[in-house]
Amino acid sequence: MKSLIKTIYYGTLNPDDKVLKEDEEYQKLSEQILIIMEKLKKESSNENFKSITELMEITIESNSLESENAFLHGFRYGALIMMEILSD
């Protein structure tokens, strides 16, 4: 196994590559999104579909920020727990 510290140093640590892409439920949801987007594209005017696409992009960006903040807080809590354990 490669050193985690070296993996972080070289910038090759990409948990996103494995966290969701290998998850069966995530894959099903992604397929549903694609099906619905194709349906909306066929049924909507270009202007409406452009608004729908813009809404999706903003939602994705918002979800990414939320995930990032949850990860950071979780990481910090984990470090605090370790510090508490080691101080006893």
N, C-alpha and C positions, 0 to 999 in steps of 0.2 A: 504494500500500500504506500502510495506517495505521501510525503510529509504534508500535512494540512498547512503548515506555515509556508512551505514552498509554493503550494498551490495558490494560496492567497497572494504571495509575493509576485508570482508570475501572471496573476490575473486570470487564471484558468478555472477558478471556482465559480461555477454557474449552476446553483441549485435549481433555478427556474427550468433548466433543461430536463430535470428528472421529476421535480415535484408534481407537476400537473400533467405533463405529456404522457406519462406512463399510467395515469389514473383513468380507469375505465369510465367512471362517472363524468369526468371532465371531457373525455372524448365524445360521449353521448351528447352532452350539452353543446359542445362545439358544432356537432353535426346538426343539431336542432336549430342553432343560430343560423348556420349557412342555409338551411332549408327555408326558414322564415325570411331571411334577407332576400333570397331569390324570389320568393313569392311576392314580397313587398316591392321589389324592383319591377316585376311584371305588372303589378296592379296599381302602382302609384305613378303620378306624374314625375318628370325629372326633377322638378323643384321640390316636391314632397320627399322624394327619395334622397335628394341631397341633404335635406334637413334631418331625415332619419339617420343617415350616415354620420352627419356631424354630431348628432346626439349620441350615437354609439361611441364615436371617438372620444368625446368628452367624458362619457361614462367610464370608458376603459381607463382613461387618464386618472380620473378620480379614484377608481378602484385600485390602480397601481400605487397611488400615494397612500391610500388607506393600508394596503398590504405592506408597503415599506415601513410605515410608522408602527404597525403591529409587530413586524419583525424586529425593529430597533428596540421597542419597549420590551419585547420578550427576551431579546438578547441581554439587555441591561438587567432585567429581573434575574435571569440565569446567573449573570456575573455577581449580582448582589447576594444571591443564595449561596454561591460558592465562597464568597468572602465571609459570610456569616458562618458557614460550616467550618471553614479553615480557622476562624478566630476562636472557636470554642475549644 
